[in-house]
Amino acid sequence: MTTLVARSASPSLLSGVVIIAGTIIGAGMFSLPVVMSGAWFFWSLLALVFTWFCMLHSGLMLLEANLNYHIGASFDTITRDLLGKGWNVVNGASVAFVLYILTYAYISASGSVLHHTLAGMNIDVPARLAGFGFALVVAFIVWLSTQAVSRMTAIVLGAKVITFFLTFGGLLGHVEPATLFNTVEASPSYTPYLLMTLPFCLASFGYHGNVPSLMKYYGKEPAVIIRCLVLGTLIALALYIVWLLATMGNIPRPEFIGIAKAGGNIDVLVGALSDVLNSRTLDVLLIVFSNFAVASSFLGVTLGLFDYLADLFGFDDSPRGRLKTALLTFLPPMAGGLLWPNGFLYAIGYAGLAATIWAAIVPALLARASRKRFGSPRFRVWGGKGMIALILLFGLGNAVVHLLSSFNLLPVYQ
């Protein structure tokens, strides 16, 4: 999460676009090829585009409601005023759950990536211990100060961008049309596996906590903020499509069954790509990129959880107060990482379940309540009641799909 300060000079559009795209794009992208392997490339594109459309409009609905409040009003303030204390508690609990489950997911991911990286150097460190050690390092950085996190994030983000272009350029050069179009299977079935991809798609487009921050950054300038949301989410969508193209164009569809059975963690996917590419240079770039992707996501999510808990429990910013917050932030997910080191895919799925509340259902309800009270004089999302109904159905549908999947009531590609 990013804390932004209003300034007198007009900030550039690029800054807001980078904030939105940077918030969305993280280590969660590594889950997409695995969970989408059943639906495969073209049906997965349909799921991604539909989710992008709905998540963009839910963010615009949050902006619509936010514009009726003073600059600096938080998501929490708007929800409490428009929907009441009950919805505010539900919304706050869902935010906390998502941040905790993502922290656990990135501990699991960091353990698998570090284990894979060190194994390449003939150093055998169990994934659970590697994740625990990495979490301790991140906890220390977060405990030091927000400034320390900001500096470290800037370094990691810069390295991630560089390795991203180098890695993806190489991966796209190795794409095989026969693999991408799945010509190996005689009568493949794709549509039965489409629904289960939706919660993972939803979790991959979370940026809504930044909407109030953008208003704090730009002021009440809906036209500029709208462009930030549209361009930032489009960049994320384009990157996800390229990522699916790079993975599904290199790894045959049947091989994803083994990847999923092995836990679907990042190291398994990276290992599968390394096997088919047969390029030491690309292998190294892929490993380096995955490390930086996990690190940047880990830092961002844990700082957001740290600040959320500090505000919730009223801990001060002294070393002692920050230590209390750090213990509350890191101990539960670190314990989860030791007990269940390979829960990355499951965690991302549950994050999608909880995110339906604050990223889809609540924004739609806020827009409806805002129109009744204020009439939305500054900006109104197009589509009227029909668009609000669509976003509500999208959120509720995602929740139902995840619950059905949890009880093994949806087809699984295996």
C-alpha positions as CSV (number, residue, x, y, z in Angstrom):
1,M,0.0,0.0,0.0
2,T,1.2,3.5,-0.7
3,T,0.8,6.6,1.4
4,L,0.6,9.7,-0.6
5,V,0.8,13.4,0.3
6,A,-1.1,16.2,-1.4
7,R,1.1,18.8,-3.1
8,S,0.6,22.2,-4.5
9,A,2.3,21.4,-7.8
10,S,0.2,19.4,-10.2
11,P,1.5,15.8,-10.2
12,S,2.0,14.0,-13.4
13,L,-0.5,11.5,-14.8
14,L,2.3,8.9,-15.0
15,S,2.8,8.9,-11.2
16,G,-0.8,7.8,-10.6
17,V,-0.7,5.2,-13.4
18,V,2.5,3.7,-11.9
19,I,0.9,3.6,-8.5
20,I,-2.1,1.7,-9.7
21,A,-0.2,-0.7,-12.0
22,G,2.5,-1.3,-9.3
23,T,-0.1,-2.1,-6.7
24,I,-1.9,-4.6,-9.0
25,I,1.1,-6.4,-10.4
26,G,2.9,-8.7,-8.0
27,A,3.9,-12.2,-7.2
28,G,0.2,-13.3,-7.5
29,M,0.6,-13.3,-11.2
30,F,2.6,-16.6,-10.9
31,S,-0.7,-18.3,-9.8
32,L,-2.5,-17.4,-13.0
33,P,-1.0,-19.9,-15.5
34,V,-1.5,-22.8,-13.1
35,V,-5.2,-22.1,-12.2
36,M,-6.0,-21.2,-15.8
37,S,-4.4,-24.3,-17.4
38,G,-7.8,-26.0,-17.5
39,A,-9.5,-23.2,-19.4
40,W,-6.3,-22.5,-21.3
41,F,-5.3,-19.4,-23.2
42,F,-8.3,-18.0,-25.0
43,W,-10.9,-18.8,-22.4
44,S,-8.5,-17.4,-19.8
45,L,-8.3,-14.2,-21.8
46,L,-12.1,-13.9,-21.6
47,A,-12.0,-14.3,-17.8
48,L,-9.2,-11.7,-17.4
49,V,-10.9,-9.1,-19.6
50,F,-14.3,-9.6,-17.9
51,T,-12.7,-9.3,-14.5
52,W,-10.7,-6.2,-15.6
53,F,-13.9,-4.6,-16.8
54,C,-15.7,-5.3,-13.5
55,M,-12.8,-4.4,-11.2
56,L,-12.2,-1.1,-13.1
57,H,-15.8,-0.1,-12.7
58,S,-16.0,-1.1,-9.0
59,G,-12.9,1.2,-8.5
60,L,-14.7,4.0,-10.4
61,M,-17.8,3.5,-8.1
62,L,-15.5,3.9,-5.1
63,L,-14.2,7.1,-6.6
64,E,-17.7,8.4,-7.3
65,A,-18.6,8.0,-3.6
66,N,-15.2,9.3,-2.4
67,L,-15.6,12.6,-4.3
68,N,-18.5,13.6,-2.0
69,Y,-16.1,13.6,1.0
70,H,-13.2,15.8,2.1
71,I,-9.8,15.0,0.6
72,G,-8.1,12.5,2.9
73,A,-11.3,10.6,3.8
74,S,-10.4,7.0,4.0
75,F,-12.2,3.9,2.7
76,D,-13.2,3.2,6.3
77,T,-14.7,6.7,6.8
78,I,-16.8,6.5,3.6
79,T,-18.1,3.0,4.3
80,R,-19.1,3.8,7.9
81,D,-20.9,7.0,6.9
82,L,-22.8,5.6,3.9
83,L,-23.4,2.0,4.9
84,G,-23.2,2.0,8.7
85,K,-21.1,0.4,11.4
86,G,-22.1,-3.2,10.4
87,W,-20.9,-3.0,6.9
88,N,-17.8,-1.1,8.1
89,V,-16.9,-3.9,10.4
90,V,-17.4,-6.5,7.6
91,N,-15.3,-4.4,5.2
92,G,-12.5,-3.9,7.8
93,A,-12.4,-7.6,8.6
94,S,-12.2,-8.5,4.9
95,V,-9.3,-6.0,4.4
96,A,-7.4,-7.5,7.4
97,F,-8.1,-11.0,6.2
98,V,-6.8,-10.3,2.7
99,L,-3.6,-8.6,4.0
100,Y,-2.9,-11.5,6.4
101,I,-3.6,-14.2,3.9
102,L,-1.4,-12.4,1.3
103,T,1.4,-12.1,3.8
104,Y,1.2,-15.8,4.4
105,A,1.1,-16.4,0.6
106,Y,4.2,-14.4,0.1
107,I,6.0,-16.2,2.9
108,S,5.1,-19.5,1.2
109,A,6.2,-18.0,-2.2
110,S,9.5,-16.6,-0.9
111,G,10.3,-20.0,0.7
112,S,9.8,-21.8,-2.5
113,V,11.7,-19.3,-4.6
114,L,14.7,-19.1,-2.3
115,H,14.8,-22.9,-2.0
116,H,14.9,-23.1,-5.8
117,T,17.5,-20.4,-6.1
118,L,19.8,-21.9,-3.4
119,A,19.4,-25.4,-4.8
120,G,20.9,-24.0,-8.0
121,M,24.0,-23.1,-6.0
122,N,24.1,-26.6,-4.4
123,I,22.8,-25.2,-1.1
124,D,20.0,-27.2,0.4
125,V,17.7,-25.1,2.6
126,P,14.1,-26.4,3.3
127,A,11.5,-24.1,1.8
128,R,9.8,-23.5,5.2
129,L,13.0,-22.3,6.8
130,A,13.9,-20.2,3.8
131,G,10.5,-18.5,4.0
132,F,10.8,-18.0,7.7
133,G,14.3,-16.4,7.4
134,F,13.1,-14.1,4.6
135,A,10.1,-13.1,6.7
136,L,12.4,-12.2,9.5
137,V,14.5,-9.9,7.2
138,V,11.3,-8.2,5.9
139,A,10.0,-7.8,9.5
140,F,13.2,-6.1,10.5
141,I,13.0,-3.7,7.6
142,V,9.3,-2.9,8.3
143,W,10.1,-2.4,12.0
144,L,12.8,0.1,11.2
145,S,10.6,2.6,9.5
146,T,8.3,3.3,6.6
147,Q,11.2,5.2,4.9
148,A,13.3,2.0,5.1
149,V,10.5,0.1,3.3
150,S,10.1,2.8,0.7
151,R,13.8,2.8,-0.1
152,M,14.0,-1.0,-0.3
153,T,10.9,-1.1,-2.4
154,A,12.3,1.4,-4.8
155,I,15.4,-0.7,-5.3
156,V,13.5,-4.0,-5.6
157,L,10.9,-2.4,-8.0
158,G,13.6,-1.0,-10.3
159,A,15.4,-4.4,-10.4
160,K,12.0,-6.1,-11.0
161,V,11.2,-3.9,-14.0
162,I,14.7,-4.5,-15.6
163,T,14.5,-8.3,-15.1
164,F,10.9,-8.3,-16.3
165,F,11.7,-6.9,-19.7
166,L,14.8,-9.1,-20.1
167,T,12.9,-12.3,-19.0
168,F,9.8,-11.8,-21.0
169,G,11.6,-10.8,-24.1
170,G,13.4,-14.2,-23.9
171,L,10.3,-16.1,-23.0
172,L,8.2,-14.7,-25.9
173,G,11.0,-15.6,-28.3
174,H,10.6,-19.3,-27.4
175,V,6.8,-19.5,-27.7
176,E,5.6,-22.5,-29.8
177,P,2.3,-22.0,-31.6
178,A,1.6,-25.7,-31.3
179,T,1.9,-25.5,-27.5
180,L,-0.2,-22.3,-27.3
181,F,-3.0,-23.7,-29.4
182,N,-2.8,-27.1,-27.7
183,T,-2.7,-29.1,-30.9
184,V,-1.4,-32.2,-29.0
185,E,-4.7,-33.1,-27.3
186,A,-7.3,-34.6,-29.7
187,S,-10.6,-33.4,-28.1
188,P,-9.7,-31.0,-25.3
189,S,-12.3,-29.5,-23.0
190,Y,-11.9,-26.0,-21.7
191,T,-15.2,-24.4,-20.6
192,P,-15.8,-26.6,-17.5
193,Y,-12.7,-25.1,-15.9
194,L,-13.5,-21.5,-16.6
195,L,-15.5,-20.6,-13.5
196,M,-12.8,-21.6,-11.0
197,T,-10.4,-19.0,-12.5
198,L,-12.6,-16.0,-11.5
199,P,-11.6,-15.6,-7.8
200,F,-7.9,-15.7,-8.9
201,C,-8.6,-13.1,-11.5
202,L,-10.3,-10.9,-9.0
203,A,-7.4,-11.2,-6.6
204,S,-5.1,-10.1,-9.4
205,F,-6.8,-6.8,-9.9
206,G,-6.8,-5.4,-6.4
207,Y,-6.0,-1.6,-6.2
208,H,-9.1,-0.1,-4.5
209,G,-7.3,1.0,-1.3
210,N,-5.3,3.4,-3.5
211,V,-8.4,5.3,-4.8
212,P,-8.7,7.6,-1.7
213,S,-4.9,8.1,-1.9
214,L,-5.1,9.2,-5.5
215,M,-7.7,11.8,-4.5
216,K,-5.3,13.0,-1.8
217,Y,-2.6,13.2,-4.4
218,Y,-4.5,14.9,-7.3
219,G,-7.3,16.6,-5.4
220,K,-10.9,16.4,-6.6
221,E,-10.0,15.9,-10.2
222,P,-12.1,13.0,-11.4
223,A,-10.9,13.2,-15.0
224,V,-7.3,12.7,-14.0
225,I,-8.0,9.9,-11.5
226,I,-10.2,8.1,-14.0
227,R,-7.3,8.1,-16.5
228,C,-5.0,6.7,-13.8
229,L,-7.4,3.9,-13.1
230,V,-8.0,3.0,-16.7
231,L,-4.4,3.2,-17.8
232,G,-3.0,1.5,-14.7
233,T,-5.4,-1.4,-14.9
234,L,-4.9,-1.8,-18.7
235,I,-1.2,-2.1,-18.2
236,A,-1.8,-4.8,-15.6
237,L,-4.2,-6.6,-18.0
238,A,-1.6,-6.4,-20.9
239,L,1.1,-7.8,-18.6
240,Y,-1.1,-10.7,-17.5
241,I,-1.9,-11.5,-21.1
242,V,1.8,-11.5,-22.1
243,W,2.6,-13.7,-19.0
244,L,-0.1,-16.3,-20.1
245,L,1.3,-16.1,-23.6
246,A,4.9,-16.7,-22.4
247,T,3.9,-19.6,-20.0
248,M,1.2,-21.4,-22.0
249,G,3.2,-21.0,-25.2
250,N,6.2,-22.8,-23.6
251,I,4.7,-25.3,-21.2
252,P,2.3,-27.9,-22.8
253,R,-1.1,-28.0,-21.1
254,P,-0.9,-31.6,-19.7
255,E,2.3,-30.6,-17.8
256,F,0.4,-28.2,-15.7
257,I,-1.4,-31.1,-14.1
258,G,1.9,-32.1,-12.5
259,I,2.7,-28.5,-11.5
260,A,-0.7,-28.2,-9.7
261,K,-0.2,-31.6,-8.0
262,A,3.2,-30.4,-6.7
263,G,1.5,-27.5,-5.0
264,G,1.6,-24.9,-7.8
265,N,4.1,-22.8,-6.0
266,I,6.5,-20.4,-7.8
267,D,9.5,-22.7,-7.7
268,V,7.6,-25.5,-9.5
269,L,6.4,-23.2,-12.3
270,V,9.9,-21.7,-12.7
271,G,11.4,-25.2,-12.7
272,A,9.0,-26.3,-15.5
273,L,9.8,-23.3,-17.6
274,S,13.5,-23.9,-17.1
275,D,13.1,-27.5,-18.3
276,V,11.4,-26.6,-21.6
277,L,13.5,-23.5,-22.3
278,N,16.9,-25.2,-22.0
279,S,18.6,-21.8,-21.7
280,R,20.9,-21.1,-18.7
281,T,20.6,-17.3,-19.3
282,L,16.8,-17.3,-19.3
283,D,16.8,-19.7,-16.3
284,V,18.9,-17.2,-14.3
285,L,16.8,-14.2,-15.4
286,L,13.5,-16.1,-14.5
287,I,14.9,-17.0,-11.0
288,V,16.1,-13.4,-10.4
289,F,12.8,-11.9,-11.6
290,S,10.7,-14.3,-9.4
291,N,12.8,-13.3,-6.4
292,F,12.3,-9.6,-7.0
293,A,8.6,-10.0,-7.7
294,V,8.0,-11.8,-4.4
295,A,10.1,-9.3,-2.5
296,S,8.3,-6.2,-3.8
297,S,4.9,-7.8,-3.2
298,F,5.9,-8.9,0.3
299,L,7.2,-5.5,1.3
300,G,4.1,-3.7,0.0
301,V,1.5,-6.0,1.6
302,T,3.3,-6.3,5.0
303,L,3.7,-2.5,5.2
304,G,-0.1,-2.2,4.5
305,L,-0.9,-4.7,7.2
306,F,1.6,-3.1,9.6
307,D,0.0,0.3,9.2
308,Y,-3.6,-1.1,9.4
309,L,-2.9,-2.9,12.7
310,A,-1.0,0.0,14.2
311,D,-4.1,2.2,13.5
312,L,-6.5,-0.4,14.7
313,F,-4.8,-1.1,18.1
314,G,-3.5,2.4,18.6
315,F,0.2,1.4,18.8
316,D,2.5,4.4,18.7
317,D,5.5,4.9,16.4
318,S,8.2,4.4,19.0
319,P,10.5,1.4,18.7
320,R,8.5,-0.4,21.4
321,G,5.2,0.4,19.7
322,R,6.5,-0.7,16.3
323,L,7.8,-3.9,17.8
324,K,4.3,-4.7,19.1
325,T,2.9,-4.0,15.7
326,A,5.6,-6.1,13.9
327,L,5.0,-9.1,16.2
328,L,1.2,-8.9,15.5
329,T,1.9,-8.5,11.8
330,F,4.4,-11.3,11.2
331,L,4.0,-14.0,13.8
332,P,0.6,-15.5,12.7
333,P,1.6,-15.8,9.0
334,M,5.1,-16.9,9.8
335,A,3.6,-19.7,11.9
336,G,1.4,-20.6,9.0
337,G,4.4,-20.7,6.7
338,L,6.2,-23.2,9.0
339,L,3.1,-25.4,9.3
340,W,1.9,-25.2,5.7
341,P,4.8,-24.2,3.5
342,N,3.1,-24.9,0.1
343,G,-0.2,-23.0,0.5
344,F,0.5,-20.3,-2.1
345,L,-2.3,-21.2,-4.5
346,Y,-4.8,-21.8,-1.8
347,A,-4.0,-18.5,-0.1
348,I,-4.4,-16.5,-3.3
349,G,-7.8,-18.1,-3.8
350,Y,-9.0,-17.2,-0.3
351,A,-7.7,-13.7,-0.8
352,G,-9.9,-13.5,-3.9
353,L,-12.9,-14.7,-1.8
354,A,-12.4,-12.0,0.9
355,A,-11.6,-9.3,-1.7
356,T,-15.0,-9.7,-3.2
357,I,-16.4,-7.8,-0.3
358,W,-14.2,-4.6,-0.3
359,A,-13.3,-4.7,-4.0
360,A,-16.7,-5.4,-5.6
361,I,-19.7,-5.6,-3.3
362,V,-18.9,-2.7,-1.0
363,P,-18.0,-0.2,-3.8
364,A,-21.3,-1.0,-5.6
365,L,-23.2,-0.5,-2.4
366,L,-21.3,2.8,-1.8
367,A,-22.2,4.1,-5.3
368,R,-25.9,3.3,-4.7
369,A,-26.0,4.9,-1.3
370,S,-24.0,7.9,-2.5
371,R,-26.4,8.6,-5.3
372,K,-29.4,8.5,-3.0
373,R,-27.7,10.9,-0.5
374,F,-25.7,13.3,-2.7
375,G,-26.8,12.7,-6.3
376,S,-23.1,12.3,-7.3
377,P,-22.8,15.8,-8.7
378,R,-19.1,15.6,-9.6
379,F,-19.0,12.2,-11.4
380,R,-21.2,9.3,-12.0
381,V,-20.2,5.9,-13.4
382,W,-22.1,5.1,-16.6
383,G,-24.6,2.3,-16.8
384,G,-27.0,3.3,-14.0
385,K,-28.6,0.7,-11.8
386,G,-27.7,-2.0,-14.3
387,M,-23.9,-1.5,-13.8
388,I,-24.3,-1.5,-10.0
389,A,-26.3,-4.8,-10.3
390,L,-23.5,-6.3,-12.6
391,I,-20.8,-5.5,-10.1
392,L,-22.8,-6.9,-7.2
393,L,-23.5,-10.1,-9.1
394,F,-19.8,-10.3,-10.1
395,G,-18.8,-10.1,-6.4
396,L,-21.4,-12.5,-5.2
397,G,-20.7,-14.9,-8.1
398,N,-17.0,-14.9,-7.3
399,A,-17.8,-15.8,-3.6
400,V,-20.1,-18.6,-4.7
401,V,-17.6,-20.0,-7.2
402,H,-14.9,-20.1,-4.5
403,L,-17.1,-21.8,-2.0
404,L,-18.1,-24.4,-4.6
405,S,-14.5,-25.0,-5.5
406,S,-13.5,-25.3,-1.8
407,F,-16.1,-28.2,-1.5
408,N,-14.8,-29.8,-4.7
409,L,-18.1,-29.1,-6.5
410,L,-16.4,-27.6,-9.6
411,P,-14.5,-29.6,-12.2
412,V,-10.7,-29.6,-11.7
413,Y,-8.2,-30.1,-14.5
414,Q,-6.3,-33.2,-13.5
